[in-house]
Amino acid sequence: LVEELRPSIEQHRDEADRLGRLPDQLVAQLREAGAFRLYLPRELGGAELSLRATLELLEGLGRIDGATAWTVWNLNMGLIATMLPPSGVAKLGPDWLMANSTSPGTAIPDGDGYRLSGEWKIVSGAHAAEWFLLNSIVMRDGEMSIVDGQPELRLCCVPREQVEMRDTWAVNGMRGSDSNTVVVEDVTVDADLTC
């Protein structure tokens, strides 16, 4: 896969540096080649690669262009499909790109889901993502929910149209990784799109 993608990555890496993100044409080629399905279960059309094989692939991509490897890594959230119920996976669609961030927002239980708010920084591949996997701390009655002595955490899958993107990625290196800020304010997330 690395050698198959090398010509396209080399052709687009300078443009990615100028744009601050991978060009749409390169994202499409990476997607078509299966670069964003590394962790996705086989029964959903993914490669379900081992950690070792994934790291070797990312290392190979990184030797060509660090920003491309970093973006491929962060847009490979197919593992979430193993944690969601089938109804949630169906909502994601057949071939989705999902970026993630670990900095937490807040999720307030609301009916059959949660109301999510927060600001997530350094979300790599943000402009290419169709979904965002956003970490949150569950709040109940204005207080942080504690389960087994730890804050209750929830990963929430949020579609692109429900987030505000802020272009905050102004750096000298890895400019093409598109590690911008994502903001969500009081968005309802169905329970089957959380884990």
FENDAHU-V105125 format. One record per backbone hydrogen bond with DSSP energy under -0.5 kcal/mol. CO is the residue of the C=O (numbers start at 1). NH is the residue of the N-H. If there is no record, write none. Layout:
CO_NH + CO_NH
This chain:
1_5 + 2_6 + 3_7 + 5_9 + 6_10 + 7_11 + 8_12 + 9_13 + 12_16 + 13_17 + 14_18 + 15_19 + 16_20 + 16_21 + 20_178 + 23_26 + 23_27 + 24_28 + 25_29 + 26_30 + 27_31 + 28_32 + 29_33 + 30_35 + 31_34 + 34_37 + 37_47 + 37_48 + 38_49 + 40_48 + 41_44 + 41_46 + 42_45 + 50_54 + 51_55 + 52_56 + 53_57 + 54_58 + 55_59 + 56_60 + 57_61 + 58_62 + 59_63 + 60_64 + 61_64 + 61_65 + 65_69 + 66_70 + 67_71 + 68_72 + 69_73 + 70_74 + 71_75 + 73_76 + 75_77 + 75_98 + 77_80 + 78_81 + 79_82 + 80_83 + 80_84 + 85_88 + 85_89 + 86_90 + 87_91 + 88_92 + 89_93 + 90_93 + 96_98 + 97_130 + 97_131 + 99_133 + 101_135 + 105_137 + 106_117 + 107_109 + 107_139 + 108_115 + 110_113 + 112_191 + 113_110 + 114_116 + 114_189 + 115_108 + 116_187 + 117_106 + 118_184 + 119_121 + 120_182 + 122_124 + 123_126 + 123_180 + 125_128 + 125_129 + 130_160 + 131_99 + 132_134 + 132_158 + 133_101 + 133_135 + 134_156 + 135_105 + 136_154 + 137_107 + 138_145 + 139_109 + 140_143 + 143_140 + 145_152 + 147_150 + 150_147 + 151_153 + 152_138 + 154_136 + 154_156 + 155_195 + 156_134 + 156_158 + 158_132 + 159_162 + 160_163 + 164_183 + 165_167 + 166_168 + 166_181 + 168_170 + 169_171 + 174_177 + 175_178 + 177_125 + 178_126 + 178_180 + 180_123 + 181_166 + 182_120 + 183_164 + 184_118 + 184_186 + 187_116 + 189_114 + 190_193 + 191_194 + 193_157
